[in-house]
Amino acid sequence: MLNIVPLPPETRVYDLVKSGLSDRDIAAALGISEEQVSLAVSGLLGKLGLSARLELILLAYSRSEWVSAVA
């Protein structure tokens, strides 16, 4: 199991990224800028050692224990 502690903004963004939303849609849903969304996604990718958003989505569904711990 991964030992990762997401920051609160990353947690909110993560929940929407795994749904397949774009940065623009996530920003609108959360009332933040697209740049803030991009920074949160980059932070998650870096913490997880991933290089692409799709990898993050696939990891979310393959590690359901992390997904439920974040929620």
N, C-alpha and C positions, 0 to 999 in steps of 0.2 A: 504494500500500500504506500502511496505517495505521502510524504510528510510536508504538506504545503499549507501555508496559511494565507489565503487570499485577503486582500484589503477590501473593505466594504464596497468601494466603487467597482472593484474587479468582480465582486460577487454579483452585483446587480447586472453588470454588463455580461458576465458569463452566462447568466440565466437566459438572456436574450440572444446571445451569440449561438448557443446550442440549439436555438429554435430556427436558426438560419437567417436572422435579420441582418440587414446591412448596417454599416456604421450610421448612416443618415437616419434610418428607422429607429435604431437604438437611441440615438441622440434625441430624437423627437419624443420617444416614449419616456425617457428619463429626464427630459428638460435640461440636457447638458449639451456641450458642443461636440461636434464630430471629432475634434482634436482630442477631447477628453476620452471619448470612446476608444479612439485609436491608441492612446497611451495605456488605457486599461487593458486592451487586448494584447498590446505588446508586452505589458507587464506579466500577464498570464502566460503568454508564449515563452517568455524568458524564464520564468519560474519553473515551467514544465519542460524546458529544453526542446521546445517545438519551434518550427519555422513557418508554419502555415495555419491559417484559421481552420481549414478543414481538419487538420490533425487535432486541433482542440475539440472540435465537434465529435470526432470519432473517439477521442479519449473519454469525453464526457459519457458517451453511451457504453463504452467498454468498462468503465470504472464507476458503476452506479453507486458504490459506497461513498466515493468522493462527491458525487453529485448530490446525494442526499445529505451529506455532512455540510455542504455549502448552503443548502436551502434553509 
